[in-house]
Amino acid sequence: MNDYDMARQLVQVMLKVEPTPTQEIIQEKVKAVVTMLANQRNGAVDVDEDKLVRELESLFNISMGIGTILDDRQEDHIPWLPDRRSEISWDFWNRYRRYLEEEKGWAPATIDRLDLLTDEILERLEYPLRTGSWDRRGMVVGQVQSGKTANYTGLICKAVDAGYKLIIVLAGLQNSLRSQTLRASKMYDTLMQMGRWFGYKPGYLDVCRLYTTDELVEWYKHITVASEELRQEFDYMADSGATPEDFGFKVRTHPQGLMITGANKMRTGAKMELSFAGSISETTIFYKDDRKNQINFEVTEELLRSLGAYIDRENDNYIWKNIPADKIIDFFSGYESHPKCRVAKTSLLTEYIKAQRPMNELVSWTVILISNKQAENMSSIAGHAVGLILRKQADSSTSQEYRLRKSRLLSPTDEWLDLPQPTRDAILDETRRLRQEAGKPPSSSKTPNGTALRSKRSAKNGLLLLYPVDPAEINSDIPIIGFVVSFPNSTTAKRIEYHVNNIYWEQEFGQI
């Protein structure tokens, strides 16, 4: 908190005891607080006293009318609030009051007026614990921007504190009201700002309802998915130690014309379409949880036993071919990937495989169990002796996750273990050509370009690489099973359009 905000907060606390703060009183309190802060810090503080006085004057000069009440004096209504007030624990109301004071910066006099108005409305409701049958109705009317939201939010808080169990908020009953609460914006950010959420008592979540149009429901579903993806992008950026200056972001676009934000705010970036086609999905974050790692180990053993005898070995790796897609789907259904490993979410992989099978794609798989020839530690998986793969963790201080250093599990040459030598040679030729087109110097490296490699694989064939990672890195005895899925190119794959920033585009495809 900077000096100015600290000073403002302290002066607001001091002015709470002043029923009607004048300019002189506000100036006096501001000077006293600034002097106190300067003494505490042995020097000057960065506070514009004149600006602070003006801000506080505008804040404490706000007033809220007392309102007009039309009461039908129903004979069956029993006044109850004055007698019950001391018995009620005003938890929700006091929390809302603190929110208005500390977060919204409301003046105490304004909050006191809101307290009085909501009390008058609550008093005219029936006591919620009154026995027998009763019916009590009323209406509160307010002008546009008169504080209706604060009023009914405060009333809801008090009603819950008083004992009401079910509170229903209706909107859109009249066109004039709908024009305020159901504005048909077509921008993600505006629609998100329009979302209104209300609290609920524990045990009553199932009775919450929101009534709106089918179109808005579809819009908010899409925005929710796009927002969740973007939040995962931010988490991934933070976990990687990157900053927005060097991290590529993408936001899912809407097929029917919703805009992410105003055109004036989208000065950079480009549209691109993404799918699993021609890409890899690999686990680079694992649990530090023996129970979950044991489950994944058992699921892997179950898959390998169901495959029968391996048909080939290369560099000590075990290879099975012509495996039906159902076995791969069963494996992903049982395997629990880490939620932070965004590119290896097994439910999405399963959905994609199922979607491609009707097009006669991804119907036949190669499964390869990787074994490290120079391994320090060995293990047996479904009866197959394997050398455990050593992968260093990026941060040993966390007890929740095992994140691979450099976020890479795949050894590039493992991805072509299912391909014949002539195809591998063609892939290396294509790799050299791509380097030349990109203006890079010639290289004698035998590392294949992943995009070129996947373009040579038949659309019918998928590749699943299983990596038994040495658990010694996390002081465990249970081998950690990671996987890499290599998807071939596809002309039928469902593609999702994203708007990406320039950094993302350059990281994926080079300069724009």
N, C-alpha and C positions, 0 to 999 in steps of 0.2 A: 504494500500500500504506500503511495507517495505522500509527501508532506501535505499537499492540498487536501487529499481525501481524508487523511487522518485528522486534520484540523476541522474539516466540515463535520465529521462524525462526532468529534468531541463537543463542538459547539451545539450540535443538535441535541445531545444529551443534556447539556446545561440549560438549554432553552425549554426543555420539557416542563419545567416548573413555572414557566412564565405563561400566564393565561393569554395575554395579548402582547407579544414582543414588539417593542417599538424599534425604530432605526437606531436610536441611541443605545438601547439595551443590546441589540445585535452587535453593534460596533464594539461595545465594551467587552462582550464575551469573546469576540474574534481576537481582539488585542490580547486578552488574558491568555487564550489558548496558544497563540503564536509565541508569546513571551515564554510560556511554560515549555513548549517544544524546543525553543532556542536554548533555554537553560539546560534542558536534558541532554542536548546534543552538542553543547559547548560551541555554538556557532549559529549562523543564520540558517533559516529554513526557507524552502522554496514555496512560499505562499503569497499569492496576490490578495492582499487584505480587502481591497476595494471590490474585486471580483467576487470574493467569498461573501462579503456583506450583501452585494446585489442578489446573489443566488439565494441566500437565506431569506432575504426580504421577500423575494418572489415566492419562495416555498411557504413561508409562514403567513403570507397574506392570502393564501388560497382558503376559500370557505366552502362549506357544503350546506345547502338549505335544509330547513327542518322538515320540509315536506308537509303535505296536507292529507289528513286522514278522514275518510268517509266510512263511518261505522254504523252497521245496522242494529247494533245492540241486541244480538240474538240472545234470547232468554236461556237457551240451553248451554251457552258458553260459560265455563267456569274459569275465572282468572286464576292463574297458577304461578307465573314466573316470579313475582316478588317473594313468595313464600318458599320457593324451591331454589332460588338462585344460589344460596350458600351451600346447597347439597350437591350442586353440579360441578364436575371437574371440567373446566373449559379448556381442554387440551388443544383441540383443533382451532378454536378461536384465538387462543393466546399465540399459537404458532403462526397463524395468519396475520395477527397484529404485528408480531416481530418481523414478519416478511415485509409488511407495508412500511415499517419504520426503517429497517436496516437495508433492505434491498431496493425498495421503491422510493425511499426518501420522503415519505409522506410526513407532513407536519402533525404533531400530537393532537392539535385542536381538530384537524380534519378526521383523524382516526377516532377521536372521542365522539365526533358527530356521527360517524358511521356506526360506532358502537351503540349509540342511543337509537338511531333509526332501525337497526337490525333487532334491537331489543323490543321496540314497539311492534315490529312485525311478528317476531317470535311470540310475544305475549298474546297476539290475536290468533295464533294457531292454538290448537288444543293440546293439552298436556299429553305427550305420547304414551304415557303409562296409565292413562285414565281407563278405568274398566268400563265395560259395556260398549254399546255402539254409539258412534257420533260421526258427524259430518261437518267439516268446517272448510269454507272456501273464501278466497279473497283475491285481489289483484293489486300489484304494485306497478305504477306507470312512471316512466322516466324519459326525458328528452335524449336525443342523440348525444353521446359523449358526456352524459350527466353523472356517470358513475354507476350505471346499472350492473355492470359486471362485478365491480367491487362489492356492491350491495348484496347481490344474490350469492356471491361466493362467501361473504361473511355470514349471511343467513344460513347457508348450507352447513358451514362449520359449526355454528351454534346449534342448529337443529340436530346434527349428529351428536354433539356433546350432550344435548338434552335427552337423547334416547331414541330419536327417530331412526328406523332401521332401513328404510327404502326411500330414496330421493330420486325423482325422475326429472330431467331437464329436457324440455321440448323446445325446438327451434324451427323456424320456417312455417309457422302457422298462418302468417299473413305475408303478402307480397312485400310490404314496406319493411318488415323484419327480415325477410329472406334476402332483400337487397343488401342488408348490412352483414349478414352472417353466412351467406351462400354466394359470395362473389365468384364468378366463373373465370378466375385467372387461369392462364395456361402456362405458368412458370413454376418450376419445382420449388424455388425458394419462397415465392409468395404463398403457394399452397401450404407449405410447411409452417409458415408463420400464422396461417389462418387456423391451424389445428388447435382445438381447445380440449384440454384434458382435465378431468375432474377426479378428485380423490375418492376413495371408497373405504368402508370399514372392512377389516379382515373377515373373511367368510361370506362376503356379499358381492364378490367380483362377478359371479354368474348372473346377477340381475342388472348389471350395467348394459345399457343399450344406446346406440347412436343411430338416428334415422336421417338418411340423406338420399341423394339420387344415385342411381346405378352407375352413372358416368363418373361421379366423384369417387365412388367406392373403387372403381377400376383404376382411376388416376392415383389414388392414395396407395393402392396395392403396389403399383409400379414404382412409385416414389419410395415406398418403404424398402423394396428390394434394392433400388439404386442407392439409397442412403446407407443401407447396411453394407453393401459392397464397398462404398466409399470409406465408411468407418474402418472396415477391415484393411483398406489400403493405408489409412493413417496409422493403424496399429502396426502394420508390417513396416512402414517407413520408420516409426519410432523404434521398433525392435531391431531394425537394421542399423540404427544410429545415423540415418540419413536426414536430410532437411528438404523442404519443398523446392529448394534451388537445384537439387540434383536427383530428385526422385520423380519417376513418371507416374502420373495419376490418370485414371480413366473414370468416366461417369457414363452409366448406361443411358442411352437415349430412348425416346418413346416412339413407337411405330405410328401413332396417330397424331403426332404434331405437338405434344407438350414440349415446352422449351426449358432447358436447364435453368437459365436465368436470362436477364435482358441482354440484348445484343451488345449494348455498350459495356457490359461486364465480361464479355467473352471475346477479348481482343486477340487471344492466341489460342492455338490448338487446332485439331483437325478431327474429322470423323473417320472411324475405322470399324471394321466388323471382325468379331472374334468368335472362335469356337474351338473345340478340342481338336478339330481336324488339323493334321500336320504339326501337332505340338506334343510336348511331353508333360506328364504330371508326375511329380516326385515328392516323396515325403522328406522333409528337411527339418522338421520339428517333431520330437517324440516326447512321450510321457516319462517322467521319473517316478513311475508307479509300477511296482512289480506285478500287481494284480492285473493291470491293463496290459502290460507287456507280455504276461503269461497267456492272456486270452489271445492276443495277436499271434503269439508263437503257436498255440494250439490250432488256431484257424489255418495257419500256414501249413502245419503238419497234415491237417485234414485234407487240404487241397492237394498236396503232393501225393498223399496215399491214394487219392481218388484217380490220379493220372496214370497209375501203373508204372511200368518200367520206363526209364528214360531211353531215348533213342540215339542220343549222341552226347559226347563230351568234348569240350574245347577249353584248353587252359584250366582244366580241373572244374569247369562249370558244367552243371547238369542241364540238359536241354530236352524238352518235350515239345512236340509239334502236333498240329491239327487238333487242338483242344477246343471243344465246343464252348460258345460264349456263356452258356448257363453256369459252367464251373467258375468262370471268372466273376460272374455276377454274384454267385454264392460266396465267393471269397470276400468280395467287397462288402457284402451284406453283414458278414461277421467281423470284419476288421474295423477297429476303432481308431481312426486317424485323429491327430491332435487338432482341436478347433482352430488354432492359430495357423495351421498349415493350409492356407487358403487355396493352393493349387492342387491339393490332393484330397478334396472332400469326396469321400467315397459315394455318397448319395448322388452327387452330380455325375460322377463317372458312370455309375450304374444307369442313370437316366439316359445318358448319352449313348451308351452301348445298346440299350433297349430301343432307342429311337432309330438307330442305324440298321438294326437287323432286318426290318421289313424291306429295306433297300438292298438286301444281300451284302451288307457291309459289316465288318467286325464279327463275322460268323465263325472264323477259324483263328485260333490264337496259338502263339508260341509262348511257353513258360520256361524261364531260365532261372535256376537257382545258382547264384554267384558264389564262388568259393575263392578265397584269397590264398594263392600258392605260397606266399611268404608270411603267413599269419603266425603270430605268437601263440594264439589260443585257438583250439579246435572245438567243434561241437558236432552233435549228430541231430539232423532234422529229418524226421520221417525215415530214419534208417540210412540217411546219406551223410557221410563224413564231409564236413565243410570247414575251411579256414575262415575264421571270423574277420569281417571287414573292420578296419580301424578308421574311425572318423572322429576328429577332435571336436570338442564342443566350444561354442563361441563364448559362453559365459558360465563358469562353474559355480558362481555364487548363488544362482537361483535354484531352488529346490523343486520347482514346479515343472520345468521343461528342459529338455535336452535339445538344444538348437545347434545344428551343424555349422561349423566354421565355414565361411564363404557360401553358406546355404546351398550346398551341392552334395548329393548322394551319388549321382550317376558318374561312372567312368565312361567317357564318350565312346570308346571303342566297344563297350559292352552292347551298345545299341545296334550294332550290325552283326551280332553273333548268329542271328537266324538267316543271314543273307549269304549267298554264294560268293566266291572270290571275284568272279567277273563283275558282279554288281558292286562290290566294295571298291574295285578299281575305278569303275565309272563314277562312284561317289567322290573319290579323291580327285579325279579329273575335274568334276564340277566344283569341288571345294577350291581348287586352284584358280579356276576361272572366276569364281565369285570374288576371291581375294584381289585378282587383277582388276576387275571392274570397280572394286571399291578403292583402288589406288594404293593398295597395300603391297609391300615388297614380297617377292616370291619366298616360299617357305618349303623346307623339306619335311615338315611335320606330317605324320601319318594320322593326325586327328581329323576325323570327318566333320564336315559342316552338318549340324543337326537337321536343318531345313532340307538340304539336298538329300540327306539320307532318307528322311521320311517320305520324300517324293518318289523314291524308288520302291517303296513297299506297296503291295497290292492293297486296295481299299478293303478287301475281304479279311485281311490279316492284321491282327493287333499283336503287340508284344508286351508281356508282363515280365519284368525283371525283379527278382526277390533278393534283397540284400540282408544277410544276417550280420548285424553290426555288433561288434565286441562290446559287451556291457561293462567291461572293466573301466571304461571312461567315466561311468556314473556310479562306480562301486556297487555293481549288482552282479548276479550270477545268471540272470535270464537273458539269453540273446535277444536283441531288439530287432524286430523285423521291419525293414523299410522296403518300399517298392517304388519302381519307376514304370510308368505306362507310356509306351511310344505309339501314338496314333498316326495312321497313314493319312495322306491327303484325301479329301472327299469333295465331290461336286454337289452332293445332296445334303450335306450336314446343315443343320439349323444354325444360323449365324445370328449373333446378337450385336447390334450396333452400339458403339461407345463414342463419346466425345473425349479425346485424350489431349493432355497438354503436350507442348512441344518436346519436353524432356522425355516423356514416354515414347513418342514417335522416334526420336533420335536413338534411344536405347534399343528399340526393337528393329528399326529399319535403316538407321543412319540419318544423315542430314535431311531436313525437309527441303 
